[in-house]
């Protein structure tokens, strides 16, 4: 079995895990921006519908965090399933041949 191929696949899987975590952090960061904007818009401005705008921004913040966590969990499950297949290609080929 080609050990370089298995190592390359494991490293690719690690990069995918890190990319998934980075995406979750980006969702959290964006959610925090909307939360801060929502909290501060009513305090810093004298807009007539400041409370409504505040609630909209906070709602968007909650939706973003929920979407981010859902996206993270779905992709994490796919990554765990992909981990099972590393290095099994040659074994599967030999089993089908016999």
C-alpha positions in Angstrom: 0.0 0.0 0.0 1.3 3.5 -0.9 2.0 5.2 2.4 2.5 8.6 0.7 -1.1 8.4 -0.6 -2.5 7.7 2.8 -0.5 10.5 4.4 -1.7 12.9 1.7 -5.3 11.9 2.4 -4.9 12.3 6.1 -3.3 15.7 5.7 -6.1 16.7 3.3 -8.6 15.6 5.9 -6.9 17.7 8.6 -7.0 20.8 6.3 -10.7 20.1 5.8 -11.3 20.0 9.5 -9.4 23.3 10.0 -11.4 24.9 7.2 -14.7 23.7 8.8 -13.6 25.2 12.1 -12.5 28.5 10.4 -15.9 28.7 8.8 -17.7 28.3 12.1 -15.5 31.1 13.6 -16.3 33.3 10.6 -20.0 32.8 11.3 -19.6 33.6 15.0 -17.6 36.7 14.1 -20.2 38.0 11.7 -23.0 37.2 14.2 -21.1 39.2 16.9 -20.9 42.2 14.5 -24.6 42.1 14.0 -25.2 41.7 17.7 -23.0 44.7 18.5 -24.6 46.8 15.8 -28.1 45.9 17.1 -27.3 46.7 20.7 -25.6 50.0 19.8 -27.9 51.4 17.1 -30.6 52.3 19.6 -28.1 53.9 22.0 -26.0 55.9 19.5 -28.7 57.2 17.1 -32.1 58.9 17.5 -33.8 56.9 14.8 -37.6 56.7 15.2 -37.7 52.9 14.8 -34.4 52.2 16.7 -35.9 49.4 18.8 -37.3 47.7 15.7 -33.9 47.9 13.9 -32.2 46.7 17.1 -34.5 43.6 17.2 -33.9 42.9 13.5 -30.1 43.0 13.9 -30.3 40.8 17.0 -32.5 38.4 15.0 -30.1 38.3 12.2 -27.3 37.6 14.7 -29.2 34.6 16.2 -30.0 33.2 12.7 -26.3 33.5 11.7 -25.1 31.7 14.7 -27.7 28.9 14.2 -26.8 28.5 10.5 -23.1 28.4 11.4 -23.5 25.7 14.1 -25.8 23.7 11.8 -23.3 24.0 8.9 -20.4 22.9 11.2 -22.3 19.9 12.6 -23.3 18.7 9.1 -19.8 19.0 7.7 -18.2 17.4 10.7 -20.4 14.3 10.2 -19.3 14.1 6.6 -15.7 14.5 7.6 -15.9 11.7 10.1 -17.5 9.5 7.5 -14.7 10.3 5.1 -12.1 9.4 7.6 -13.2 5.7 7.4 -12.3 5.5 3.7 -8.6 6.5 4.0 -6.3 3.8 2.8 -9.0 1.3 2.0 -8.9 1.6 -1.8 -6.4 -1.1 -2.5 -8.1 -3.5 0.0 -11.5 -2.9 -1.6 -10.0 -3.5 -5.1 -8.4 -6.8 -4.0 -11.7 -8.0 -2.4 -13.7 -7.3 -5.6 -11.1 -9.0 -7.7 -11.3 -12.3 -5.8 
